[in-house]
């Protein structure tokens, strides 16, 4: 009869349900797991969920967009991003800063006339916005794209950065792995990544939203933002939490094939994990928002997020991202990166503002 090993072995070994005697220790190299050994574990989880949820519900982040930065490389997908930027600017009454960066080395004949020509081309690229009477500032800069995008986002105090996810030319390819990925890690304002034209432009206001949360500080900001957005547009919102169950590859062991005591403990552990997550999600939902629902699923996070987005035909995916540095590549690479690459609708990523303020304060003090 097969026996559990690794992560589940620890949980099953050190997680005896109420009324069941201690299980025999398994021969495992892992240290004891104390998941369920804390007193009143369920009460502690519930109280924590209520505290976090109440804070989120009372501290909504309003969608206040006055300036949109939209880099372009004149590709078809950049045109799609420009259309999305124009639609958002029209809805919120925002101005657009259109940015094209010329990356060295340039042609020997490149000069002032070339810059003027590119400026006119950039303005024409956002013709949909200007035709609609929106303010569009066309900027041409020379240098490294990532640095200029970040600097310009800061200098114009951009409330939103809109980028295509599959650029094709000139701009060091606006694809994850180069410009867009580096910008996602470092820019301070929210970023809306727009998929290729194979997916039609999302209607405004957004009507179906999906916000994935792992209960971190960064994802809490995303939840606040999604709740505020859903409230102002009367949209349907799904708050999704994904439990990363320990089996990542088939075949998964059957509960019936495990020793009875381990099968029972494993089932209890999974049910309690799901129930705690569901309570925490539900505590985040304000009582006045009846069109928000909580969902808990198991699996690989990015696969479950993409699957939920497809099955619910969402218009927008909202994700919270922590510190975008080499230390955070595990999250950015495994979840956000995959979602942005494969999503069939725009993806909005946000950083935790309170954490950023704390970091800025620490830098000043140093």
C-alpha positions in Angstrom: 0.0 0.0 0.0 1.5 3.4 -1.0 2.4 5.8 1.7 2.6 9.6 1.6 5.9 11.3 1.4 7.2 14.9 1.5 4.9 17.8 2.2 1.7 15.7 2.6 3.5 13.2 4.7 4.4 15.9 7.2 0.9 17.2 7.3 -0.7 13.8 7.7 1.9 12.7 10.3 1.5 15.8 12.5 -2.1 16.7 11.8 -4.2 14.1 13.7 -7.9 15.1 13.6 -9.8 15.6 16.8 -10.6 12.3 18.6 -7.9 10.4 16.7 -4.7 9.2 18.4 -1.2 10.2 17.3 -0.2 8.7 14.0 3.0 6.7 13.7 5.9 8.8 12.6 6.8 8.3 8.9 10.4 7.8 7.9 10.9 11.2 6.3 13.8 13.6 6.2 11.5 16.6 6.7 11.1 18.4 10.0 7.8 18.2 11.8 5.0 20.3 10.4 3.2 22.3 13.0 0.3 23.5 10.8 -2.4 22.1 13.0 -0.6 22.0 16.3 -1.3 25.6 17.3 -4.2 25.9 19.8 -7.6 26.7 18.3 -6.2 26.8 14.8 -9.6 27.2 13.1 -10.5 30.1 15.4 -7.1 31.8 14.9 -7.5 31.5 11.1 -11.1 32.8 11.2 -10.1 35.8 13.4 -7.2 36.6 11.1 -9.5 36.3 8.0 -12.0 38.7 9.6 -9.3 41.3 10.5 -7.7 41.2 7.0 -11.1 41.1 5.3 -12.5 44.0 7.2 -9.4 46.1 6.6 -9.7 45.5 2.8 -13.4 46.2 2.8 -13.0 49.5 4.6 -10.0 50.7 2.7 -11.0 50.6 -1.0 -8.7 52.0 -3.6 -10.6 54.2 -6.0 -9.9 54.1 -9.8 -8.7 57.6 -10.3 -7.0 57.9 -13.7 -5.9 61.3 -15.0 -2.7 60.5 -17.0 -2.1 57.3 -19.0 1.4 56.5 -20.4 1.3 54.2 -23.5 4.6 53.2 -25.1 4.4 52.2 -28.7 6.6 50.5 -31.3 4.0 51.0 -34.1 3.3 47.2 -34.3 -0.2 45.8 -34.6 -0.4 44.8 -30.9 0.8 48.3 -29.9 -2.1 49.6 -32.0 -4.4 47.4 -29.9 -2.8 48.8 -26.7 -3.3 52.3 -28.0 -7.0 51.6 -28.6 -7.4 50.3 -25.1 -5.6 53.4 -23.7 -7.9 55.6 -25.7 -11.0 53.8 -24.5 -9.9 54.1 -20.8 -8.9 57.7 -21.3 -12.3 58.5 -22.8 -14.1 56.7 -19.9 -12.2 58.5 -17.2 -11.5 61.8 -18.9 -7.7 61.2 -18.8 -4.9 62.5 -20.9 -2.5 60.2 -22.8 1.2 60.4 -23.1 2.3 58.5 -26.2 5.9 57.4 -26.0 8.2 56.0 -28.7 11.8 55.3 -27.8 14.5 55.1 -30.5 17.1 52.7 -29.5 20.8 53.3 -30.5 22.6 52.8 -32.8 20.7 55.1 -35.2 21.2 55.5 -38.9 23.9 58.1 -39.8 21.2 60.3 -41.4 19.1 60.3 -38.2 18.6 63.9 -37.1 16.0 66.5 -36.1 13.9 65.9 -39.1 13.8 62.2 -38.2 12.6 63.0 -34.7 9.9 65.3 -36.1 8.7 62.6 -38.5 8.6 60.0 -35.7 6.6 62.5 -33.5 4.1 63.0 -36.3 3.9 59.2 -36.8 3.3 58.6 -33.1 0.6 61.3 -32.9 -1.1 59.7 -36.0 -0.8 56.3 -34.3 -3.2 57.6 -31.6 -5.6 59.1 -34.1 -8.5 57.3 -32.5 -7.9 59.3 -29.3 -7.4 62.6 -30.9 -10.4 62.2 -33.1 -12.4 61.6 -29.9 -11.2 64.9 -28.5 -8.8 63.4 -26.0 -5.5 65.1 -25.1 -2.5 63.2 -26.5 1.2 64.2 -26.0 3.5 62.5 -28.5 7.0 62.1 -27.2 10.1 60.8 -28.9 13.2 59.9 -26.9 16.5 58.2 -27.6 18.0 55.6 -25.4 17.2 52.4 -23.6 13.4 51.7 -23.7 13.0 50.4 -20.1 14.8 53.3 -18.6 12.9 55.9 -20.6 9.5 54.2 -19.9 10.2 54.2 -16.1 11.5 57.7 -16.1 8.6 59.1 -18.1 6.1 57.2 -16.0 7.5 59.0 -13.0 7.9 62.4 -14.6 4.3 62.6 -15.9 3.0 61.0 -12.7 1.2 58.4 -14.7 -1.8 56.8 -13.0 -1.7 53.9 -15.5 0.7 52.4 -17.9 -0.8 50.5 -20.9 1.4 48.2 -22.9 1.0 45.5 -25.6 2.4 42.1 -24.8 3.7 41.0 -28.2 5.4 43.9 -29.9 7.3 43.0 -33.0 9.9 45.6 -34.0 12.2 48.4 -33.1 11.3 48.7 -29.4 13.5 45.8 -28.3 10.3 43.7 -28.7 7.6 44.5 -26.2 7.4 41.0 -25.0 7.8 39.5 -21.6 11.4 38.6 -21.1 12.6 42.0 -22.3 11.0 45.4 -22.0 7.6 44.6 -20.6 8.8 42.2 -18.0 11.4 44.6 -16.8 8.9 47.4 -16.6 6.4 45.2 -14.7 9.1 44.5 -12.1 10.1 48.1 -11.5 7.3 50.6 -12.4 5.4 52.0 -9.5 2.0 52.7 -11.1 -0.5 50.1 -12.2 0.2 48.4 -15.5 -2.4 47.2 -18.0 -1.0 44.6 -20.4 -3.1 44.2 -23.5 -3.2 40.9 -25.4 -2.8 40.6 -29.2 -5.7 41.4 -31.5 -6.8 37.8 -31.4 -8.8 38.9 -28.4 -11.3 41.7 -29.0 -11.0 44.9 -27.0 -12.7 44.7 -23.7 -15.8 46.9 -23.3 -15.9 49.7 -20.9 -16.9 49.8 -18.2 -15.6 46.3 -17.4 -18.5 44.0 -16.6 -16.8 40.8 -15.5 -13.7 40.9 -13.3 -11.4 38.3 -11.9 -9.0 39.1 -9.0 -6.6 36.4 -7.9 -5.2 36.7 -4.4 -2.7 34.8 -2.2 -3.6 36.9 0.8 -0.3 38.8 0.6 0.0 42.6 1.1 0.4 43.1 -2.6 -2.6 41.0 -3.5 -4.6 42.8 -0.8 -4.1 46.0 -2.8 -5.3 44.3 -5.9 -8.4 43.1 -4.0 -9.2 46.7 -2.9 -8.7 48.0 -6.4 -10.9 45.3 -7.9 -13.7 45.9 -5.3 -13.7 49.6 -6.0 -13.7 49.0 -9.8 -16.5 46.5 -9.5 -18.5 48.9 -7.3 -18.2 51.9 -9.6 -19.1 49.9 -12.7 -21.6 47.5 -11.1 -19.6 44.6 -12.4 -19.5 41.0 -11.5 -16.3 40.2 -9.6 -14.8 36.8 -8.7 -12.2 36.7 -5.9 -10.1 33.7 -6.5 -7.6 31.8 -4.3 -5.7 28.9 -5.5 -4.4 26.2 -3.1 -1.2 24.7 -4.4 -1.9 21.1 -3.8 1.4 19.2 -3.4 1.0 17.0 -6.6 2.1 18.9 -9.6 2.3 16.0 -12.1 0.1 13.0 -12.7 -0.6 10.4 -11.6 -2.0 11.7 -8.3 -2.3 9.1 -5.5 -5.9 8.0 -4.7 -7.2 8.6 -1.2 -8.4 5.0 -1.2 -4.8 3.8 -1.9 -3.4 5.4 1.2 -3.2 4.1 4.7 -6.6 4.9 6.4 -5.2 7.2 9.0 -3.2 9.2 6.4 -6.1 9.4 4.0 -8.4 10.7 6.8 -5.9 13.3 7.9 -5.2 14.4 4.3 -8.9 14.8 3.6 -9.3 16.9 6.8 -6.3 19.0 6.1 -7.6 19.8 2.6 -11.1 20.6 3.7 -9.8 22.9 6.5 -7.4 24.6 4.1 -10.3 25.3 1.7 -12.7 26.4 4.4 -10.2 28.8 5.9 -9.4 30.3 2.5 -13.1 30.6 1.7 -13.8 32.4 5.0 -10.9 34.8 4.4 -12.2 35.6 0.9 -15.8 36.1 2.0 -14.7 38.4 4.8 -13.2 40.7 2.2 -16.5 41.2 0.4 -18.4 44.3 1.6 -22.0 43.5 2.5 -23.2 46.1 0.0 -21.6 44.4 -3.0 -23.9 41.5 -3.9 -22.2 40.8 -7.3 -18.9 39.7 -5.7 -18.3 36.0 -5.1 -15.5 33.9 -3.6 -14.0 30.9 -5.2 -11.3 28.5 -3.9 -9.7 26.0 -6.3 -6.7 23.7 -6.2 -3.9 23.4 -8.7 -1.1 25.5 -10.3 -2.0 29.1 -9.8 -1.5 30.5 -13.3 -3.4 27.6 -14.9 -6.3 28.0 -12.5 -6.4 31.8 -13.1 -6.4 31.4 -16.8 -9.0 28.7 -16.7 -11.3 30.7 -14.5 -10.8 33.8 -16.8 -11.8 31.7 -19.8 -14.7 29.9 -18.3 -16.2 33.1 -16.9 -15.4 35.2 -20.1 -13.9 38.0 -17.9 -13.0 41.4 -19.3 -10.2 42.0 -16.9 -7.8 40.1 -14.7 -6.4 41.9 -11.6 -3.2 40.7 -9.9 -1.2 42.1 -7.1 2.6 41.9 -7.4 5.1 42.4 -4.6 8.6 43.8 -4.9 9.6 43.4 -8.5 13.2 42.4 -8.2 15.4 39.4 -8.6 14.1 38.2 -5.2 10.6 38.1 -6.5 11.2 36.4 -9.8 9.7 33.2 -8.4 6.2 34.8 -8.2 6.6 37.0 -11.3 8.0 34.2 -13.4 5.6 31.5 -12.3 2.3 33.3 -12.0 2.1 36.9 -13.2 4.4 36.2 -16.2 2.4 33.2 -17.3 -0.9 34.9 -16.9 0.1 38.0 -18.8 1.6 35.9 -21.6 -1.4 33.7 -22.1 -4.4 35.8 -21.1 -7.1 36.5 -23.6 -8.1 39.7 -21.9 -6.2 42.7 -20.4 -4.3 42.0 -17.2 -4.0 44.8 -14.6 -1.0 44.4 -12.2 -0.6 46.5 -9.1 2.0 47.0 -6.4 1.3 47.4 -2.7 1.4 51.2 -2.2 1.9 51.0 1.6 5.0 48.8 1.2 6.4 51.2 -1.4 6.0 54.1 0.9 7.8 52.2 3.7 10.7 51.4 1.3 11.0 55.0 0.2 11.1 56.1 3.9 13.8 53.5 4.6 15.9 54.7 1.7 15.6 58.3 2.9 16.6 57.3 6.4 19.7 55.5 5.1 
